[in-house]
Amino acid sequence: MNPLPPKDPEGAGREGRRFASNRPKPNRTIRRLVIWYRRNAAVTSLVGTATATASGAASGAVSVAGSMAGAATNVAGSVLQPLVFDPLRRLQQGSHTGAAIDDRQRLWVAVDGMGGDHAPGPILEGCLRAVALLPLRIRFVAEPEPLRRAVAAMGLGQELEEAVQRGLIQVVPSGPSVGMNEEATVVRRKRDASINVAMDLVKKGEATAVYSAGNSGAVMAAAIFRLGRLAGIDRPAIGALFPTKDPSQQVLVLDVGANMDCKPEWLHQFALLGNIYSRDVLQVKRPRIGLVNIGEEECKGNDLCLRTHPLLAGDERFVFAGNCEGRDILSGDFDVVVCDGFTGNVLLKFLESVGSVLLDVLRAELPRGRRGKVGSAFLRSNLVRIKKRLDHAEHGGALLLGVDGVCVIGHGSSRALSVVSALRLAHSAASHGVMDDLHALGKGSAGVASTCG
C-alpha cells in the first residue's frame, strides 16, 4: 500500500484557503446538474471510470490513459445521447399514450382533401393521425388521381388501407377543386369541387362538421350557399382562439378575416355568436365580451366602434366588459373579443409571427455544446408548453360562426399537425351541441345607439 502524500506546507494551505474563500458559490442550475449526474447510474459510472483513468495518467501511463479516456468519451456519447438532447428539436414528438377510443363514440367529419397549399398529402397524413388520437371518423373528399400520387409519394398506402378497413376513413371522390388563387364565386360553377361535396355531406347529415384548409373565401361562399346562414345572422364571422397569459384560458377573437368592412349590427351579432360558443364549447359560465378599440373609454375609437359600443352595452344576453385595447387581448380579462375582419386578420398574423420569433430566439439563446444541452434538458417540459401555446400549428383551425353547421377553416399552409389541431376543434364544437343554441338565437338586438360627447 502506497503511503499517503504529505500535507501541503503551511503557506500553500493558506493560499488554497484564500483561493477557496474567493471562489463564487455554484448557482442553482449547477447544483441541479450535479444532482442529476449523481442520480444517473450510467453517468456516475462513467465519471468514476474517467477519474480512475486520470489517476493512472498521473502515475505515468499517459498513452494508455489517453486511449482509455478516448474510449470512455465514445462510450459516454453513446450512453448519454438518449439522455442529453436538444429539446426544441424534439418538441414535435408528442406522447401518444392515451386511453383506448370507443368506436361507438366516434363522430363523422367531412374533410376537404384538396384544400391547402400542400394538399392532398399532408392533409391525409393529418387525418390518419387524427383518427388514431381522436374519436373521429373521416370522410376524405379528394380528386382520385392527385390523391393516388400523394399516397404513393408519402408512403401512406398501407396506413390508409388499414384505416379504410377499420371504417375510420372513407374516401369520397370529387371533381376539379377550387384553387387557392381563384375567386370565391367559382364554387357556383365547380359544383362537384371537393369543398362543395364536403359541405353537402354536412347538409345531408352524413357528417357533423366540415374542415378545409383551402381558399377561405371559397370555403365561406360554399358554406353560405350549401349550408345557409343562421336566422338573424347577416354575415358569418371567422373566430380564432388566441392564447392568454393564463395557460388554462383562451380568448375567442372574431372576425379574423371574413368581413373586411363591418357594420355595427354585424359586430353585435359576432358578440352573440362568440358568447354562445364560449359558453357551450369552452365551458365559460359568463363569457366577458370586449370590443377592440384604441382606448378603454367609450368615447374613443373610430365611427364603427362608437356606434357599436352602445349596442353591446345595452344587450343583456351577455356580459359586456367594455373596450379592449390591443395590449389587453391576451391578458385574460376577456373571453370573447369582437372586431372587423381587417383588424382581426392583422392580429392573427401578428400573433403567428410573434410565436415563431420567440421560438427562434429560444433556439438561438440556448447554450450550445453538450454541457448546454444537458442544462436545457431540465427545461424540456417548460419548452413543450411554451411551444404548444405559441405555435400557430397547435391552433390549426378557426371556426366559421353564423352558418348552419360546424365549419372549421384551416391555414393554407397547414400540414399534419395543424390538421390534427383543427379536427380536434371540429370535434369539440360538434360534440357540445353548440348548434342547438345557435339555432335558438333570436332575431333582433337590444340597445339603442347613442352619441358620445
N, C-alpha and C positions, 0 to 999 in steps of 0.2 A: 504494500500500500504506500503510495507516494505521500510524503509529509505535506501538510498544509503550507501554502506560501506564507511568508512573514507578512505582518501588517505593514501598511504604508507608514512611512516616517510621519512624525507629528506635523511637520509643515505641510506635507501633501494632504494629510487628513483635514487640516484647517481649510486648505484651498478647495478640497472636494466639498466640504460642508458649505463653504461660502457660495460655491457654484450651484449647489443644490438648492440653497435658500433663495437664489435669484431666479431659479427656473420657474416659469409660469405653470400653474396647475392645469392639468388637462381639462378641456371643456367637456360638456355633457355628451356631445357627439362621439368624442374619442372614448369616453368611458363606456358608452353603449357598444362601440365597436369591440372593445376589449371583452365585454361580457358576451357578445355574440361569438367571438372566436373561442372563448373558453367553453361555451355550451356546445359547440360543434365538435364532435369527436374526430371527424376526419381532419379538420383544420388543426386541432390540438396535436394530433399525432404527427402531422407534417411539420408543425413548429418544433416539436420535440426532436424530430429527425434532423431538422436544419440546425438546431442548437448543438446536438451531438456532433454533427459534421463540422461545425465551426470550431468546436473544442479540439477535434482531431487536427484541424488545419493549423491551430495554434501550436501544436506539438511538432509540426514539421512536415506532415504529409500533405503538402499543398496541392500537388497534382491530383492525388486521389480524392481529396476533399472537393476540388473543383469539379471533377466528374460526378461525384455524389450530389453536389449541390445542383448541378445541371439536371441530373435525373430527378431530384426532388422537385425542381421547378416544373419539369414536364408533368410529373405526377400531380402536382398541385394544380396546374392548369386544367387537367382533365377532371380532377375531382371537384374543383371549385366552379367549373364552368356552369353546371346546372344551378349553383347557388348564387353566383355573382353575375348579374345581368344588367343590361341597360333597360330600366323599367319602361321608358317611353317606347322602346322598340317592341315591347310585348303587351302594350296596352290593348291592342286589338284582340288579344286572345282572351275571350271570356270563358267563364266556367259554365258548363252546360249540365251541371248536376242539379237536377230538379225532380220533382215528383212526376210519376207517370201520368200522361194525359189520358183522360177518359174520352174515348172516341165519340161517345154519345153526347158530349158537351161541345163538340166542335161546331163552329158556325161557318157557313159558306160565305166567301168573299170573292168578288169578281176583280180580276187584275188585268189592266190594260198592258199586255206584254210588249207592245210596240211603242209605248210612250217613254221618252227619255233619250238623252244623247247617246247612251251606250246600249240601248235595248237591241234585242231581247235577252241576250246572255246574262248580264248581271241582274236583271230583273228576275229571271227564272232562278238564278242562284239564290237570291234573297228569299224567294218563295219557298224553295226547298229547305232553307234554314228555318223559315218561319213555321212551317208545318211540323218541324221537329221540336220547336220551342213553345209554340202557342197552340191553344185549342182551336185550330182553324182547318178548314178545307178550302182549297182554292180552285176556282175556275179561271184558268190562264188563257186569255184571249190573245191570239197572235196569228200572223201570216205563216202558213206551214213551211215554206221554203226558207225564209230567213231564220225561223226557229230551228229547223233541222241543221243548218250550217252553224248556228251558235252552239247548239248542243254538242256537235262534233268537235268544234274548236275548243270548247272549255272542258270537254270530257265529262259531261253531265248525263250521258246516256243511261248508264246503269242506275244512278240515283233517281233520275226521273222515272224510269221504268218501275222501280220499286215503289215510288210514291204513287204512281198511277194504279199499280196492282193493289195497293192498300186502300185505295179510294181517297187519298189525301189531295191529289191534284187531278184535275180533269182539263185536258187541252181542248179549247174551243177555237176552231179555225175562223179567220176573218179575212176581209178583203184588204185592199190597199189602205195603209194607215195615214194618219194626218201628220205631216212633217212639223218639226219644231219651228220652222220659219214661215209656215203657211198662215193665212188669215183664219180667224176663229170661225167665220161663216162657212168654211169649207166642209164642216160637219154636215151641212144640209145636203151637199152633193155626194159626199162619200158615205152613203147610208150604211154600208157594211164595214166601215172602218172599225178598228179594234175598240176605240173608245165608245162608239155608238153601241156596239154589241155588248160591251161590259155594262153600259147603262141600262140596256134593255133587260139584262139578267136581273138587275135590282128591281126594275119596273115590274117584271113578271113574278117577283117573289122567289126567284131561284138563287138569289144571293142577298145577304143582309147589308152589305156595304160594297163600295167600289173604290179601287185605288188606281191612280195613274200618275206617272211622273212625266207625262207628255206636255204638250203645249197648254199652258194654264188657261189661256183664253179659249181654246177649243174645248178643254175639259169643262169650263164653266158654261159655254154655249151648249154643249151636249147635255149637261145636267139640266139646264133650263128647258131645252127642247124635249128631252126624253122623260125626265122625272117631274118637271114642273116646279114652280115656286110654291112656297107655303102661303096659306091665306094670310093676308095682312102684311106680307113682306114684299116691298117693291124691288129691292136689289139684294141678292145674296152677297155674303162677305166671306173672305178667307180669314180664318182665325188661326194664329200660330201661338204655340206655348213657349214662353221665354223663361229661362231660369231666373231665380232670385237669390239674394244672399242667404235665404233660408233653404237648405237642401231639400226639405220636405214640401216646399211650396213652389208652384209655378204661377205665372200670370198669363192670362189669355189676352192677346193683342189682336184686334180686328178693327178695320180691314187692313190686310197687308199686301194688297195688290189687285183686288178685283175691280175696284171703282176708284179711278184716279181723282175724279171730281165728285164731291158728295153734296147732298142737301142735308139740312138739319134733321129732317124726318128720317133720313136713312141712318144717320148716326144713332138716333133714338132707337130704331129697330135693331141696330147692331148691339146696343146695350141689352135689349130684351133677349136676343139670341144668346149672347155671351152669358147672361145671368142664368139662363136655363142650363146651358152646357156646364158651366162651372158648378152649379148646384147638383146636377144629376150625375155627371161623369167624374168631376174632380172632387166630389163629396164635400164642397164648401157650403156650410149651412146657410150663411147670409153673405153672398159674394159682395165685395165692395167695388163699385163701378167708378172708374175715373175717366176724365176727358183730357186727352193730350193737349197741352197748352203751354205757353211760354211763361206763365205765372200762376200762382195759386188763387189770386183774386179773380172773382167772377167778371170783373170789368176789363180784364186783359184778353188779348188774343185777336185773331182776325174776325171777319164778319161771320164765318162759319161757326167758330167757337162761341162767339157772343150770342148767336141765335140758337145754338144747340144747348147751351148751359141751362136756360130755364126749362126746356123740355125734359132734361134729365132730372133736374132738381124737383120738378113737380110730379114725377111719376112715383107712386107709392108701391109699385110692384117690385121694386128693387131698391137697394141701398146706394144712393149716390154719394160718393165720398169727396166730390169736388174735382177741381182741375188737377191734372197730374203733369208735373214738369218732367222733362227728359231724364233728369237725374233720379227721379222717384219711381220710374217704371219698374226697375229691378230691386226696389227697396223692400218689397214685401208688404207695403202698405195698401196695395191694390190687388184684387183678384182678377178683374177684367178692366182692360183699357181700350177705349174706342178712339178711332181717328180715321181720316180719309185714307184711301188706298195708297196715294203717293207717299204720304208721311210714313205710313206703316211699312211700306216696302223698303224705304230708306232705313228705317230702324232695323228691319230684319236683316238686310245685307250688312249693315254696320256691325250688328251683333255677331254675325258669322265671321266677319273679318277679325273682330276682337278675339274671338275664341282661337282662331288659327294663329294669330300673332302671339298670344300668350303661350300657347303650346310650343311655338318655335323658340320663344325666349327661354322657356324651361329647358328645352333641348340644348340650347347654346350655353346656358349658365351652369348646367350640371357639371361637376368635375369630370375630367377625362382620366383615362387610365384605370387600372384595376382597383386602386385604392378608392377612387371616386365612385366607381360602380358599386363597390361593397358598401360605401356610405349611402349611396342613393337607394340601395336595396331596402333600407328601412323606410323609405318614403313611398314604396310601391303602392300600398293601399290608398294613400293620400292622392297620389298621381292618377290612379284609376278613377277616383271620384271626381277629381278636377277635370279629367278628360271627358267623363260622361256628362258633366254639367256644361262644358263649354263647346264641345264638338257638335257642330250642327248635324253631323251624320247620326248622332244619337237621338236627335229630334227630327226624324226624316220626313215628317209629313205635316200638312196644315189642313184643317177642316174647312170645307165649303159649307157654311151655315146659311140656311134660308131656302134650300131646295128640299124636295120631298123624298129624302133618302140620305143615308150616311155616305158622304163622299170625301175622300182624302186625296189631296193633291201633293205630290212629292216634288222635290227639286229636280230640275232637268238633268243634273249631273249625278243623280242617285246611283249608287251601287248597292251591293248586297246588304251591308249594314244599315244603310238608310231605308231600304225596302223593309227589312225586319222591323225597324222602329216605326215606320208608317203603318204597317199591318198591325202592330201592337196597338197603335192609336185607333185604327179602324175597329178592331175587336172590342176595345174598351168602350167606344161610342155605341156600337151595335148591341152590346150585352147589357147596357144600363138602361135601356128603354127610353133614351133621350127623345126619340121621335114622337112618342106618345105625348109628352109635354109640349113639344114644338107644334104638334097638330092642334093642341088646345090653346095655343097662343091667340088671344083675342085680337080683333082688329081695333084700330083706334089707339090713340095715345093721350095720356094725361098731361096736363100742364099747358099753360098759356104763355106765349112768347112775351118777353118784357124787354125793356131797354135798360141800358146801363149808363148812368150819368157820370 
